[in-house]
Amino acid sequence: MLLGDPAYPLCNWIMKGYPEGGLSEDQRHFNYCLSRARMVIECSFGRLKSRWRCLSKWLDVDIMNVPYVITACCVLHNMCEVQGDVCEDQDVFEDNQEDAPEPMTESNDNTDNLVGPRRVREAVTRYFCEVSN
């Protein structure tokens, strides 16, 4: 399952937080946990893009080679991280919020397709609540 921000729809394979407004304490806690996890991921991608600047622009390679280039960058990046090689320009590639898509609300989605994902989100919410107590 992928973790999405409010711009993404709630799907079987994308988990996103509850829409703001009138949330229970458990739902706010779930949104907080999801947000923390997403921040770690965003920082990781920022470090990767900072180290390998070719990932921040159009890759000038054959489309069939793109997975190999990205995999090579990830492997080399992990090797650098293990060796303690720090990349200095991590803040250069912060997300530009002006270009972010408008958030999608669950009301925009087909409610028949949301029953499963909502149940999964509710189960994860209950799990987070139990683990935190």
Backbone as ProteinMPNN parsed JSONL, in Angstrom:
{"seq_chain_A": "MLLGDPAYPLCNWIMKGYPEGGLSEDQRHFNYCLSRARMVIECSFGRLKSRWRCLSKWLDVDIMNVPYVITACCVLHNMCEVQGDVCEDQDVFEDNQEDAPEPMTESNDNTDNLVGPRRVREAVTRYFCEVSN", "coords_chain_A": {"N_chain_A": [[0.851, -1.177, 0.0], [0.523, 2.2, -0.81], [1.39, 5.376, 0.622], [-0.512, 8.24, 0.67], [-0.98, 11.79, 0.159], [-3.431, 14.407, 0.884], [-4.106, 15.051, -1.766], [-4.461, 12.777, -3.212], [-6.683, 10.078, -4.144], [-8.59, 7.945, -1.941], [-7.899, 4.63, -2.108], [-7.813, 1.07, -2.836], [-5.129, 0.556, -2.895], [-3.88, 2.89, -2.131], [-3.312, 4.635, 0.752], [-4.7, 7.202, 2.613], [-5.055, 10.057, 4.794], [-7.757, 10.915, 7.078], [-10.305, 13.203, 6.03], [-10.098, 16.623, 7.015], [-11.801, 18.082, 9.817], [-14.152, 17.704, 12.266], [-13.063, 15.354, 13.377], [-12.454, 12.342, 15.226], [-10.526, 11.648, 18.22], [-8.972, 9.353, 17.79], [-8.929, 9.27, 14.985], [-7.551, 11.647, 14.422], [-5.111, 10.951, 15.545], [-4.392, 8.825, 13.842], [-4.085, 10.281, 11.411], [-1.907, 11.844, 12.167], [0.112, 9.875, 12.573], [0.268, 8.83, 9.982], [1.102, 11.095, 8.599], [3.624, 11.523, 9.744], [4.981, 9.238, 8.822], [4.905, 9.731, 6.078], [6.497, 12.031, 5.955], [9.06, 11.04, 6.525], [9.474, 9.495, 4.254], [9.32, 11.473, 2.24], [11.554, 13.032, 2.929], [13.553, 11.164, 2.454], [13.333, 10.787, -0.336], [13.991, 13.38, -1.072], [16.67, 13.527, -0.261], [17.76, 11.573, -1.941], [17.237, 12.713, -4.5], [18.719, 15.021, -4.203], [21.309, 14.087, -4.095], [21.565, 12.739, -6.535], [21.134, 14.475, -9.062], [20.13, 14.132, -11.582], [17.732, 12.887, -11.292], [15.93, 14.821, -10.777], [15.032, 16.041, -12.965], [14.053, 15.778, -16.433], [14.845, 12.599, -17.544], [17.327, 11.86, -19.754], [17.354, 9.4, -21.298], [16.744, 6.258, -22.916], [13.416, 5.11, -22.609], [13.133, 2.502, -21.751], [15.374, 2.135, -20.23], [15.073, 3.646, -17.963], [14.109, 2.456, -15.454], [16.457, 1.079, -14.738], [18.341, 3.133, -14.406], [17.216, 4.539, -12.252], [17.198, 2.516, -10.298], [19.979, 2.051, -10.091], [20.789, 4.555, -9.086], [19.471, 4.481, -6.6], [20.717, 2.265, -5.351], [23.441, 3.08, -5.292], [23.095, 5.399, -3.777], [22.224, 4.329, -1.321], [24.545, 2.966, -0.617], [26.294, 5.127, -0.249], [24.996, 6.372, 1.905], [25.282, 4.407, 3.914], [28.019, 4.511, 4.222], [28.27, 6.934, 5.395], [28.416, 9.27, 3.921], [27.506, 12.477, 3.532], [25.059, 14.409, 1.943], [25.129, 17.684, 0.919], [23.283, 19.593, -0.16], [20.488, 19.272, 0.513], [18.201, 20.779, 1.008], [17.655, 22.058, -1.34], [15.887, 20.796, -2.98], [13.272, 20.903, -1.967], [9.745, 20.338, -1.749], [7.65, 22.11, -3.986], [5.059, 23.87, -3.05], [3.318, 25.459, -4.466], [2.944, 24.237, -6.905], [1.573, 21.992, -6.284], [-1.03, 19.575, -6.657], [-4.604, 20.165, -6.444], [-6.226, 19.123, -3.453], [-8.038, 16.058, -3.354], [-11.274, 15.229, -2.391], [-13.027, 12.767, -0.448], [-15.63, 12.714, -1.207], [-15.559, 13.178, -3.881], [-14.936, 10.771, -4.953], [-16.051, 7.556, -6.119], [-18.374, 6.177, -4.09], [-18.986, 3.466, -3.82], [-16.616, 2.205, -4.401], [-15.115, 2.807, -2.212], [-15.672, 1.405, 0.11], [-14.108, -0.888, 0.883], [-11.388, 0.266, 1.108], [-11.947, 2.199, 3.114], [-12.652, 0.583, 5.274], [-10.229, -0.719, 5.704], [-8.655, 1.487, 6.431], [-9.965, 2.228, 8.787], [-9.443, -0.062, 10.327], [-6.658, 0.064, 10.554], [-6.502, 2.457, 11.927], [-7.698, 1.714, 14.395], [-5.763, -0.15, 15.185], [-3.442, 1.517, 15.487], [-4.384, 3.034, 17.618], [-4.612, 1.089, 19.647], [-1.926, 0.259, 19.884], [-0.683, 2.591, 20.73], [-1.628, 2.932, 23.278]], "CA_chain_A": [[0.0, 0.0, 0.0], [1.239, 3.462, -0.854], [0.864, 6.435, 1.483], [-0.791, 9.423, -0.128], [-1.413, 12.997, 0.845], [-4.831, 14.698, 0.552], [-4.337, 15.208, -3.2], [-4.732, 11.47, -3.808], [-7.933, 9.443, -3.72], [-8.491, 6.755, -1.102], [-8.067, 3.453, -2.97], [-7.335, -0.177, -2.24], [-3.669, 0.547, -2.859], [-3.388, 4.18, -1.628], [-3.856, 5.007, 2.053], [-4.572, 8.623, 2.924], [-5.669, 10.404, 6.06], [-9.16, 11.335, 7.119], [-10.486, 14.624, 5.713], [-10.147, 17.477, 8.202], [-13.099, 18.559, 10.274], [-14.983, 16.796, 13.042], [-12.395, 14.066, 13.551], [-12.294, 11.811, 16.584], [-9.132, 11.629, 18.68], [-8.312, 8.238, 17.1], [-8.709, 9.662, 13.593], [-6.461, 12.634, 14.427], [-3.882, 10.196, 15.813], [-4.074, 8.135, 12.595], [-3.563, 11.28, 10.476], [-0.58, 12.218, 12.653], [1.031, 8.761, 12.27], [0.426, 8.774, 8.53], [1.89, 12.262, 8.224], [5.02, 11.264, 10.149], [5.544, 8.253, 7.897], [5.098, 10.396, 4.793], [7.624, 12.959, 6.07], [10.28, 10.244, 6.403], [9.585, 9.123, 2.845], [9.627, 12.68, 1.471], [12.953, 13.387, 3.206], [14.389, 10.174, 1.766], [13.351, 11.135, -1.755], [14.728, 14.634, -1.188], [18.102, 13.208, -0.187], [18.104, 10.853, -3.16], [17.253, 13.677, -5.595], [19.803, 15.957, -3.973], [22.558, 13.395, -4.425], [21.536, 12.385, -7.959], [20.33, 15.557, -9.633], [19.471, 13.697, -12.824], [16.385, 12.444, -10.94], [15.089, 16.0, -10.57], [14.664, 16.601, -14.261], [13.752, 14.786, -17.454], [15.963, 11.688, -17.79], [17.624, 11.802, -21.185], [17.717, 8.025, -21.635], [15.651, 5.476, -23.484], [12.403, 4.809, -21.584], [13.382, 1.139, -21.255], [16.505, 2.183, -19.294], [14.744, 4.458, -16.787], [14.159, 1.674, -14.202], [17.85, 0.75, -14.411], [18.985, 4.348, -13.908], [16.673, 4.811, -10.913], [17.712, 1.465, -9.406], [21.4, 2.323, -9.853], [20.868, 5.707, -8.178], [19.058, 4.042, -5.257], [21.769, 1.389, -4.791], [24.598, 3.918, -4.976], [22.695, 6.29, -2.684], [22.253, 3.548, -0.078], [25.953, 2.723, -0.284], [26.807, 6.4, 0.292], [24.393, 6.564, 3.23], [25.924, 3.456, 4.842], [29.387, 4.994, 4.448], [28.21, 8.212, 6.101], [28.616, 10.388, 3.008], [26.366, 13.38, 3.672], [24.798, 15.286, 0.806], [24.996, 19.018, 1.503], [22.232, 20.435, -0.732], [19.202, 18.589, 0.642], [17.088, 21.721, 1.021], [17.466, 22.605, -2.675], [14.815, 20.1, -3.678], [12.042, 20.848, -1.198], [8.545, 20.374, -2.585], [7.092, 23.42, -4.299], [3.642, 23.749, -2.746], [2.518, 26.162, -5.459], [2.671, 23.316, -8.004], [0.875, 20.81, -5.781], [-2.404, 19.491, -7.149], [-5.659, 20.406, -5.471], [-6.617, 17.909, -2.758], [-9.294, 15.411, -3.723], [-12.033, 14.811, -1.221], [-13.636, 11.459, -0.638], [-16.92, 12.874, -1.863], [-15.317, 13.15, -5.326], [-14.714, 9.395, -5.35], [-17.209, 6.673, -6.175], [-18.48, 5.625, -2.74], [-18.969, 2.008, -3.883], [-15.222, 1.776, -4.427], [-14.449, 3.225, -0.978], [-16.027, 0.573, 1.256], [-12.918, -1.655, 1.275], [-10.327, 1.13, 1.631], [-12.361, 2.821, 4.381], [-12.548, -0.436, 6.318], [-8.804, -0.904, 5.991], [-8.201, 2.665, 7.176], [-10.53, 2.126, 10.139], [-8.714, -1.126, 11.031], [-5.332, 0.596, 10.883], [-6.751, 3.459, 12.975], [-7.871, 0.967, 15.651], [-4.464, -0.726, 15.537], [-2.621, 2.604, 16.005], [-4.925, 3.399, 18.922], [-4.243, 0.039, 20.591], [-0.477, 0.259, 20.053], [-0.254, 3.797, 21.446], [-2.079, 2.864, 24.673]], "C_chain_A": [[0.893, 1.235, 0.0], [0.584, 4.454, 0.102], [0.689, 7.684, 0.645], [-1.167, 10.608, 0.729], [-2.845, 13.301, 0.408], [-5.123, 14.844, -0.936], [-4.708, 13.89, -3.874], [-6.072, 10.921, -3.331], [-7.643, 8.285, -2.768], [-8.823, 5.554, -1.978], [-7.63, 2.209, -2.212], [-5.824, -0.177, -2.063], [-3.053, 1.878, -2.444], [-4.09, 4.487, -0.308], [-3.62, 6.495, 2.253], [-5.306, 8.897, 4.223], [-7.138, 10.748, 5.927], [-9.244, 12.806, 6.727], [-10.642, 15.429, 7.006], [-11.578, 17.88, 8.54], [-13.887, 17.487, 10.993], [-14.375, 15.416, 13.255], [-12.372, 13.649, 15.012], [-10.814, 11.86, 16.955], [-8.349, 10.52, 17.971], [-8.003, 8.594, 15.649], [-7.596, 10.703, 13.484], [-5.119, 11.945, 14.66], [-3.44, 9.436, 14.556], [-3.461, 9.116, 11.596], [-2.149, 11.704, 10.868], [0.439, 11.137, 12.301], [1.303, 8.67, 10.775], [1.313, 9.922, 8.053], [3.363, 12.066, 8.579], [5.69, 10.286, 9.205], [5.833, 8.9, 6.541], [6.273, 11.361, 4.835], [8.95, 12.222, 5.931], [10.527, 9.895, 4.936], [9.974, 10.335, 2.004], [11.06, 13.124, 1.7], [13.903, 12.431, 2.49], [14.482, 10.477, 0.276], [14.108, 12.442, -1.985], [16.226, 14.408, -1.156], [18.568, 12.504, -1.45], [18.217, 11.813, -4.345], [18.371, 14.699, -5.435], [21.147, 15.347, -4.371], [22.656, 13.127, -5.928], [20.597, 13.356, -8.679], [19.646, 15.179, -10.942], [18.044, 13.239, -12.546], [15.418, 13.605, -10.759], [14.661, 16.658, -11.872], [14.34, 15.451, -15.202], [14.994, 13.918, -17.666], [16.156, 11.53, -19.291], [18.176, 10.421, -21.545], [16.5, 7.356, -22.264], [14.705, 5.064, -22.36], [12.61, 3.419, -20.978], [14.512, 1.114, -20.226], [16.207, 2.963, -18.02], [14.745, 3.63, -15.493], [15.578, 1.325, -13.773], [18.585, 1.953, -13.837], [18.515, 4.638, -12.482], [17.181, 3.775, -9.911], [19.174, 1.707, -9.077], [21.577, 3.497, -8.89], [20.507, 5.306, -6.753], [20.137, 3.186, -4.6], [22.984, 2.216, -4.389], [24.303, 4.871, -3.814], [22.76, 5.547, -1.346], [23.688, 3.234, 0.347], [26.584, 3.978, 0.321], [26.274, 6.635, 1.705], [25.051, 5.661, 4.274], [27.333, 3.921, 5.197], [29.426, 6.352, 5.152], [28.481, 9.419, 5.232], [27.371, 11.264, 3.022], [26.26, 14.256, 2.444], [24.431, 16.66, 1.358], [23.75, 19.786, 1.062], [20.845, 19.826, -0.626], [18.028, 19.549, 0.579], [16.801, 22.307, -0.356], [16.226, 22.017, -3.336], [13.562, 19.944, -2.831], [10.85, 20.951, -2.144], [8.078, 21.804, -2.779], [5.579, 23.333, -4.132], [2.76, 24.48, -3.749], [2.121, 25.245, -6.608], [1.902, 22.081, -7.556], [-0.548, 20.779, -6.319], [-3.405, 19.779, -6.04], [-6.026, 19.1, -4.772], [-7.956, 17.377, -3.267], [-10.013, 15.032, -2.444], [-12.682, 13.477, -1.506], [-14.989, 11.573, -1.314], [-16.774, 12.9, -3.38], [-15.176, 11.728, -5.844], [-16.032, 8.645, -5.405], [-17.304, 5.954, -4.831], [-18.516, 4.105, -2.738], [-17.542, 1.471, -3.835], [-14.485, 2.087, -3.134], [-14.73, 2.313, 0.205], [-14.816, -0.186, 1.76], [-11.816, -0.781, 1.849], [-10.689, 1.81, 2.944], [-12.259, 1.827, 5.525], [-11.101, -0.691, 6.694], [-8.292, 0.261, 6.821], [-8.725, 2.635, 8.606], [-9.805, 1.054, 10.955], [-7.325, -0.645, 11.438], [-5.456, 1.652, 11.981], [-6.898, 2.769, 14.326], [-6.545, 0.378, 16.128], [-3.551, 0.346, 16.128], [-3.068, 3.013, 17.395], [-4.514, 2.375, 19.979], [-2.736, 0.052, 20.891], [-0.018, 1.447, 20.89], [-0.685, 3.773, 22.913], [-1.311, 1.88, 25.496]], "O_chain_A": [[1.889, 1.299, 0.72], [-0.617, 4.385, 0.36], [1.625, 8.137, -0.013], [-1.613, 10.461, 1.867], [-3.424, 12.535, -0.363], [-6.285, 14.769, -1.336], [-5.218, 13.893, -4.994], [-6.538, 11.26, -2.244], [-6.553, 7.713, -2.8], [-9.92, 5.477, -2.531], [-7.14, 2.292, -1.086], [-5.303, -0.844, -1.169], [-1.829, 1.998, -2.404], [-5.316, 4.587, -0.259], [-2.506, 6.992, 2.09], [-6.086, 8.07, 4.694], [-7.684, 10.857, 4.829], [-8.347, 13.581, 7.057], [-11.247, 14.96, 7.97], [-12.438, 17.999, 7.668], [-14.251, 16.473, 10.398], [-15.096, 14.42, 13.307], [-12.283, 14.482, 15.913], [-9.958, 12.085, 16.099], [-7.195, 10.721, 17.592], [-6.934, 8.258, 15.141], [-6.786, 10.648, 12.559], [-4.113, 12.307, 14.05], [-2.251, 9.404, 14.238], [-2.428, 8.819, 10.996], [-1.294, 11.899, 10.004], [1.514, 11.446, 11.787], [2.441, 8.457, 10.356], [2.177, 9.729, 7.198], [4.245, 12.41, 7.791], [6.844, 10.482, 8.826], [6.873, 8.649, 5.932], [6.984, 11.498, 3.839], [9.871, 12.726, 5.287], [11.652, 9.989, 4.445], [10.857, 10.241, 1.152], [11.724, 13.554, 0.757], [14.942, 12.851, 1.979], [15.564, 10.433, -0.309], [14.796, 12.587, -2.996], [16.97, 15.017, -1.925], [19.643, 12.8, -1.971], [19.179, 11.742, -5.11], [18.91, 15.19, -6.427], [22.01, 16.031, -4.92], [23.726, 13.279, -6.518], [19.414, 13.072, -8.87], [18.691, 15.833, -11.36], [17.222, 13.201, -13.462], [14.216, 13.393, -10.604], [14.01, 17.702, -11.872], [14.353, 14.287, -14.802], [16.075, 14.44, -17.938], [15.243, 11.113, -20.003], [19.301, 10.288, -22.028], [15.375, 7.842, -22.149], [15.156, 4.706, -21.272], [12.29, 3.198, -19.811], [14.603, 0.176, -19.433], [17.01, 2.944, -17.088], [15.339, 4.07, -14.509], [15.872, 1.28, -12.579], [19.362, 1.816, -12.892], [19.326, 4.946, -11.608], [17.553, 4.129, -8.792], [19.578, 1.586, -7.921], [22.412, 3.443, -7.987], [21.158, 5.739, -5.802], [20.438, 3.365, -3.42], [23.498, 2.074, -3.28], [25.166, 5.115, -2.971], [23.284, 6.07, -0.363], [24.002, 3.239, 1.538], [27.327, 3.89, 1.299], [27.019, 7.049, 2.593], [25.342, 6.102, 5.386], [27.787, 3.747, 6.328], [30.504, 6.857, 5.466], [28.752, 10.499, 5.756], [26.304, 10.841, 2.576], [27.261, 14.785, 1.96], [23.518, 16.779, 2.175], [23.21, 20.564, 1.848], [20.09, 19.863, -1.597], [16.949, 19.16, 0.132], [15.793, 22.993, -0.526], [15.589, 22.673, -4.16], [12.854, 18.946, -2.966], [10.936, 21.571, -3.204], [8.106, 22.611, -1.849], [4.894, 22.777, -4.991], [1.578, 24.161, -3.876], [1.075, 25.446, -7.224], [1.609, 21.209, -8.375], [-1.2, 21.817, -6.429], [-3.096, 19.655, -4.855], [-6.129, 18.065, -5.431], [-8.876, 18.138, -3.567], [-9.381, 14.553, -1.502], [-12.867, 13.098, -2.663], [-15.448, 10.614, -1.935], [-17.748, 12.671, -4.098], [-15.285, 11.497, -7.048], [-17.017, 9.064, -4.798], [-16.401, 5.198, -4.473], [-18.114, 3.494, -1.748], [-17.298, 0.397, -3.285], [-13.337, 1.672, -2.971], [-14.065, 2.446, 1.233], [-14.518, -0.138, 2.953], [-11.343, -1.04, 2.956], [-9.826, 1.981, 3.805], [-11.83, 2.183, 6.623], [-10.781, -0.86, 7.871], [-7.578, 0.059, 7.803], [-7.999, 2.982, 9.538], [-9.575, 1.242, 12.149], [-6.872, -0.92, 12.549], [-4.604, 1.729, 12.866], [-6.285, 3.195, 15.305], [-6.238, 0.401, 17.32], [-2.941, 0.115, 17.171], [-2.24, 3.306, 18.257], [-4.114, 2.748, 21.081], [-2.333, -0.127, 22.04], [0.926, 1.329, 21.672], [-0.146, 4.535, 23.716], [-1.585, 1.722, 26.686]]}, "name": "protein", "num_of_chains": 1, "seq": "MLLGDPAYPLCNWIMKGYPEGGLSEDQRHFNYCLSRARMVIECSFGRLKSRWRCLSKWLDVDIMNVPYVITACCVLHNMCEVQGDVCEDQDVFEDNQEDAPEPMTESNDNTDNLVGPRRVREAVTRYFCEVSN"}
